[in-house]
Amino acid sequence: MIISIKLLDTLGTIFIAYAALRVHHRVLNEQKVDHKVLKEMRREQIVGIIGVGLIVLSFFIDAFNL
């Protein structure tokens, strides 16, 4: 039961992060903002992807008591 609650929490967090990353991706492809903003958005996108990886890692560590 606890794993299912943690799983739902993890999936919800990943879905929110995925939505934010998709918005960044869409804006980066339109390129209707200046270079400084594009550079910062690329950096945020990389940090977001790393964050999702850490969320997944945290779930497995917590679920399997590693």
KOLZAPA-796911 format. One record per atom (N, C-alpha, C): residue number from 0; residue in three letters; chain; atom name; x, y, z. Coordinates in steps of 0.05 Angstrom, whole numbers, plus 5000, padded with zeros to 4 digits. Each point is the difference from the previous one (the first is absolute). Layout:
+-----+-----+-------+------+------+------+------+
:   n : res : chain : atom :    x :    y :    z :
+-----+-----+-------+------+------+------+------+
: NUM : ALA :     A :   CA :    X :    Y :    Z :
...
+-----+-----+-------+------+------+------+------+
***
This chain:
+-----+-----+-------+------+------+------+------+
:   n : res : chain : atom :    x :    y :    z :
+-----+-----+-------+------+------+------+------+
:   0 : MET :     A :    N : 5016 : 4976 : 5000 :
:   0 : MET :     A :   CA : 4984 : 5024 : 5000 :
:   0 : MET :     A :    C : 5017 : 5025 : 5000 :
:   1 : ILE :     A :    N : 5021 : 5000 : 5016 :
:   1 : ILE :     A :   CA : 5018 : 5024 : 5002 :
:   1 : ILE :     A :    C : 5014 : 5004 : 4973 :
:   2 : ILE :     A :    N : 5008 : 4978 : 4987 :
:   2 : ILE :     A :   CA : 5013 : 5003 : 4974 :
:   2 : ILE :     A :    C : 4981 : 5012 : 4980 :
:   3 : SER :     A :    N : 4975 : 4993 : 5000 :
:   3 : SER :     A :   CA : 4981 : 5011 : 4981 :
:   3 : SER :     A :    C : 4996 : 5030 : 5005 :
:   4 : ILE :     A :    N : 5000 : 5008 : 5025 :
:   4 : ILE :     A :   CA : 4997 : 5029 : 5005 :
:   4 : ILE :     A :    C : 5025 : 5015 : 4991 :
:   5 : LYS :     A :    N : 5023 : 4989 : 5006 :
:   5 : LYS :     A :   CA : 5025 : 5012 : 4990 :
:   5 : LYS :     A :    C : 5002 : 5000 : 4970 :
:   6 : LEU :     A :    N : 4990 : 4978 : 4987 :
:   6 : LEU :     A :   CA : 5000 : 4998 : 4971 :
:   6 : LEU :     A :    C : 4982 : 5022 : 4988 :
:   7 : LEU :     A :    N : 4976 : 5004 : 5011 :
:   7 : LEU :     A :   CA : 4982 : 5020 : 4990 :
:   7 : LEU :     A :    C : 5012 : 5028 : 5004 :
:   8 : ASP :     A :    N : 5013 : 5005 : 5022 :
:   8 : ASP :     A :   CA : 5014 : 5026 : 5005 :
:   8 : ASP :     A :    C : 5022 : 5004 : 4980 :
:   9 : THR :     A :    N : 5016 : 4980 : 4995 :
:   9 : THR :     A :   CA : 5022 : 5001 : 4981 :
:   9 : THR :     A :    C : 4989 : 5005 : 4972 :
:  10 : LEU :     A :    N : 4980 : 4985 : 4992 :
:  10 : LEU :     A :   CA : 4989 : 5003 : 4973 :
:  10 : LEU :     A :    C : 4988 : 5028 : 4996 :
:  11 : GLY :     A :    N : 4986 : 5010 : 5020 :
:  11 : GLY :     A :   CA : 4989 : 5027 : 4999 :
:  11 : GLY :     A :    C : 5021 : 5021 : 4996 :
:  12 : THR :     A :    N : 5022 : 4997 : 5016 :
:  12 : THR :     A :   CA : 5022 : 5019 : 4998 :
:  12 : THR :     A :    C : 5013 : 4999 : 4972 :
:  13 : ILE :     A :    N : 5003 : 4976 : 4990 :
:  13 : ILE :     A :   CA : 5013 : 4997 : 4973 :
:  13 : ILE :     A :    C : 4982 : 5012 : 4979 :
:  14 : PHE :     A :    N : 4973 : 4996 : 5002 :
:  14 : PHE :     A :   CA : 4982 : 5011 : 4980 :
:  14 : PHE :     A :    C : 5001 : 5031 : 5000 :
:  15 : ILE :     A :    N : 5002 : 5012 : 5024 :
:  15 : ILE :     A :   CA : 5002 : 5029 : 5002 :
:  15 : ILE :     A :    C : 5026 : 5009 : 4987 :
:  16 : ALA :     A :    N : 5022 : 4986 : 5006 :
:  16 : ALA :     A :   CA : 5026 : 5007 : 4989 :
:  16 : ALA :     A :    C : 5000 : 4997 : 4969 :
:  17 : TYR :     A :    N : 4987 : 4979 : 4991 :
:  17 : TYR :     A :   CA : 4998 : 4995 : 4971 :
:  17 : TYR :     A :    C : 4985 : 5022 : 4986 :
:  18 : ALA :     A :    N : 4978 : 5009 : 5012 :
:  18 : ALA :     A :   CA : 4985 : 5022 : 4988 :
:  18 : ALA :     A :    C : 5017 : 5026 : 4999 :
:  19 : ALA :     A :    N : 5015 : 5006 : 5021 :
:  19 : ALA :     A :   CA : 5017 : 5023 : 5000 :
:  19 : ALA :     A :    C : 5022 : 4998 : 4979 :
:  20 : LEU :     A :    N : 5012 : 4976 : 4997 :
:  20 : LEU :     A :   CA : 5021 : 4996 : 4980 :
:  20 : LEU :     A :    C : 4989 : 5002 : 4972 :
:  21 : ARG :     A :    N : 4975 : 4991 : 4995 :
:  21 : ARG :     A :   CA : 4988 : 5002 : 4974 :
:  21 : ARG :     A :    C : 4996 : 5030 : 4992 :
:  22 : VAL :     A :    N : 4992 : 5016 : 5020 :
:  22 : VAL :     A :   CA : 4996 : 5029 : 4994 :
:  22 : VAL :     A :    C : 5027 : 5012 : 4993 :
:  23 : HIS :     A :    N : 5021 : 4993 : 5015 :
:  23 : HIS :     A :   CA : 5026 : 5011 : 4993 :
:  23 : HIS :     A :    C : 5008 : 4991 : 4972 :
:  24 : HIS :     A :    N : 4995 : 4975 : 4993 :
:  24 : HIS :     A :   CA : 5008 : 4990 : 4974 :
:  24 : HIS :     A :    C : 4985 : 5015 : 4978 :
:  25 : ARG :     A :    N : 4974 : 5005 : 5004 :
:  25 : ARG :     A :   CA : 4984 : 5014 : 4980 :
:  25 : ARG :     A :    C : 5010 : 5028 : 4996 :
:  26 : VAL :     A :    N : 5006 : 5014 : 5022 :
:  26 : VAL :     A :   CA : 5011 : 5028 : 4998 :
:  26 : VAL :     A :    C : 5027 : 5000 : 4986 :
:  27 : LEU :     A :    N : 5017 : 4980 : 5007 :
:  27 : LEU :     A :   CA : 5026 : 4999 : 4987 :
:  27 : LEU :     A :    C : 4998 : 4996 : 4970 :
:  28 : ASN :     A :    N : 4981 : 4984 : 4991 :
:  28 : ASN :     A :   CA : 4997 : 4995 : 4972 :
:  28 : ASN :     A :    C : 4988 : 5024 : 4985 :
:  29 : GLU :     A :    N : 4984 : 5016 : 5013 :
:  29 : GLU :     A :   CA : 4988 : 5024 : 4987 :
:  29 : GLU :     A :    C : 5021 : 5021 : 4996 :
:  30 : GLN :     A :    N : 5019 : 5003 : 5019 :
:  30 : GLN :     A :   CA : 5022 : 5019 : 4999 :
:  30 : GLN :     A :    C : 4990 : 5029 : 4996 :
:  31 : LYS :     A :    N : 4978 : 5007 : 5014 :
:  31 : LYS :     A :   CA : 4990 : 5028 : 4998 :
:  31 : LYS :     A :    C : 5009 : 5016 : 5023 :
:  32 : VAL :     A :    N : 5020 : 4991 : 5015 :
:  32 : VAL :     A :   CA : 5011 : 5014 : 5023 :
:  32 : VAL :     A :    C : 5030 : 5004 : 4994 :
:  33 : ASP :     A :    N : 5012 : 5018 : 5015 :
:  33 : ASP :     A :   CA : 5028 : 5006 : 4995 :
:  33 : ASP :     A :    C : 5019 : 4978 : 5009 :
:  34 : HIS :     A :    N : 5025 : 5002 : 4992 :
:  34 : HIS :     A :   CA : 5020 : 4979 : 5004 :
:  34 : HIS :     A :    C : 5004 : 4994 : 5030 :
:  35 : LYS :     A :    N : 5001 : 5021 : 5017 :
:  35 : LYS :     A :   CA : 5005 : 4996 : 5028 :
:  35 : LYS :     A :    C : 4978 : 4983 : 5013 :
:  36 : VAL :     A :    N : 4975 : 5005 : 4992 :
:  36 : VAL :     A :   CA : 4977 : 4985 : 5011 :
:  36 : VAL :     A :    C : 5002 : 4971 : 4990 :
:  37 : LEU :     A :    N : 5007 : 4996 : 4974 :
:  37 : LEU :     A :   CA : 5002 : 4973 : 4990 :
:  37 : LEU :     A :    C : 5022 : 4984 : 5014 :
:  38 : LYS :     A :    N : 5022 : 5013 : 5006 :
:  38 : LYS :     A :   CA : 5022 : 4987 : 5014 :
:  38 : LYS :     A :    C : 4992 : 4992 : 5028 :
:  39 : GLU :     A :    N : 4986 : 5018 : 5014 :
:  39 : GLU :     A :   CA : 4990 : 4994 : 5027 :
:  39 : GLU :     A :    C : 4979 : 4977 : 4999 :
:  40 : MET :     A :    N : 4983 : 5000 : 4980 :
:  40 : MET :     A :   CA : 4980 : 4979 : 4999 :
:  40 : MET :     A :    C : 5013 : 4973 : 4994 :
:  41 : ARG :     A :    N : 5021 : 5000 : 4984 :
:  41 : ARG :     A :   CA : 5014 : 4974 : 4995 :
:  41 : ARG :     A :    C : 5012 : 4990 : 5026 :
:  42 : ARG :     A :    N : 5011 : 5018 : 5015 :
:  42 : ARG :     A :   CA : 5012 : 4993 : 5026 :
:  42 : ARG :     A :    C : 4978 : 4989 : 5019 :
:  43 : GLU :     A :    N : 4978 : 5013 : 5001 :
:  43 : GLU :     A :   CA : 4977 : 4991 : 5017 :
:  43 : GLU :     A :    C : 4990 : 4973 : 4991 :
:  44 : GLN :     A :    N : 5000 : 4995 : 4974 :
:  44 : GLN :     A :   CA : 4992 : 4975 : 4989 :
:  44 : GLN :     A :    C : 5018 : 4977 : 5009 :
:  45 : ILE :     A :    N : 5026 : 5005 : 5000 :
:  45 : ILE :     A :   CA : 5020 : 4980 : 5008 :
:  45 : ILE :     A :    C : 4997 : 4995 : 5030 :
:  46 : VAL :     A :    N : 4996 : 5021 : 5016 :
:  46 : VAL :     A :   CA : 4997 : 4996 : 5029 :
:  46 : VAL :     A :    C : 4974 : 4985 : 5005 :
:  47 : GLY :     A :    N : 4979 : 5006 : 4985 :
:  47 : GLY :     A :   CA : 4974 : 4985 : 5003 :
:  47 : GLY :     A :    C : 5003 : 4971 : 4994 :
:  48 : ILE :     A :    N : 5015 : 4993 : 4979 :
:  48 : ILE :     A :   CA : 5004 : 4972 : 4993 :
:  48 : ILE :     A :    C : 5016 : 4986 : 5022 :
:  49 : ILE :     A :    N : 5020 : 5013 : 5011 :
:  49 : ILE :     A :   CA : 5015 : 4988 : 5022 :
:  49 : ILE :     A :    C : 4982 : 4997 : 5024 :
:  50 : GLY :     A :    N : 4983 : 5019 : 5005 :
:  50 : GLY :     A :   CA : 4981 : 4999 : 5022 :
:  50 : GLY :     A :    C : 4981 : 4976 : 4998 :
:  51 : VAL :     A :    N : 4990 : 4995 : 4976 :
:  51 : VAL :     A :   CA : 4983 : 4977 : 4996 :
:  51 : VAL :     A :    C : 5015 : 4974 : 5006 :
:  52 : GLY :     A :    N : 5025 : 4999 : 4990 :
:  52 : GLY :     A :   CA : 5017 : 4976 : 5006 :
:  52 : GLY :     A :    C : 5004 : 4996 : 5030 :
:  53 : LEU :     A :    N : 5004 : 5022 : 5015 :
:  53 : LEU :     A :   CA : 5003 : 4998 : 5029 :
:  53 : LEU :     A :    C : 4974 : 4991 : 5013 :
:  54 : ILE :     A :    N : 4977 : 5009 : 4990 :
:  54 : ILE :     A :   CA : 4975 : 4992 : 5011 :
:  54 : ILE :     A :    C : 4996 : 4970 : 4997 :
:  55 : VAL :     A :    N : 5006 : 4990 : 4976 :
:  55 : VAL :     A :   CA : 4998 : 4971 : 4995 :
:  55 : VAL :     A :    C : 5020 : 4984 : 5017 :
:  56 : LEU :     A :    N : 5024 : 5010 : 5002 :
:  56 : LEU :     A :   CA : 5020 : 4987 : 5018 :
:  56 : LEU :     A :    C : 4991 : 4999 : 5029 :
:  57 : SER :     A :    N : 4989 : 5022 : 5009 :
:  57 : SER :     A :   CA : 4989 : 5002 : 5027 :
:  57 : SER :     A :    C : 4978 : 4980 : 5005 :
:  58 : PHE :     A :    N : 4983 : 4997 : 4980 :
:  58 : PHE :     A :   CA : 4978 : 4980 : 5003 :
:  58 : PHE :     A :    C : 5011 : 4972 : 5003 :
:  59 : PHE :     A :    N : 5019 : 4993 : 4984 :
:  59 : PHE :     A :   CA : 5011 : 4973 : 5002 :
:  59 : PHE :     A :    C : 5015 : 4995 : 5026 :
:  60 : ILE :     A :    N : 5015 : 5020 : 5009 :
:  60 : ILE :     A :   CA : 5014 : 4998 : 5025 :
:  60 : ILE :     A :    C : 4980 : 4997 : 5023 :
:  61 : ASP :     A :    N : 4979 : 5015 : 5000 :
:  61 : ASP :     A :   CA : 4980 : 4999 : 5021 :
:  61 : ASP :     A :    C : 4984 : 4974 : 4998 :
:  62 : ALA :     A :    N : 4992 : 4992 : 4976 :
:  62 : ALA :     A :   CA : 4983 : 4976 : 4997 :
:  62 : ALA :     A :    C : 5015 : 4974 : 5007 :
:  63 : PHE :     A :    N : 5025 : 4999 : 4994 :
:  63 : PHE :     A :   CA : 5015 : 4975 : 5004 :
:  63 : PHE :     A :    C : 5020 : 5002 : 5023 :
:  64 : ASN :     A :    N : 4999 : 5022 : 5015 :
:  64 : ASN :     A :   CA : 5017 : 5004 : 5023 :
:  64 : ASN :     A :    C : 5029 : 4996 : 4994 :
:  65 : LEU :     A :    N : 5010 : 5011 : 4978 :
:  65 : LEU :     A :   CA : 5028 : 4997 : 4992 :
:  65 : LEU :     A :    C : 5018 : 5017 : 5017 :
+-----+-----+-------+------+------+------+------+
***
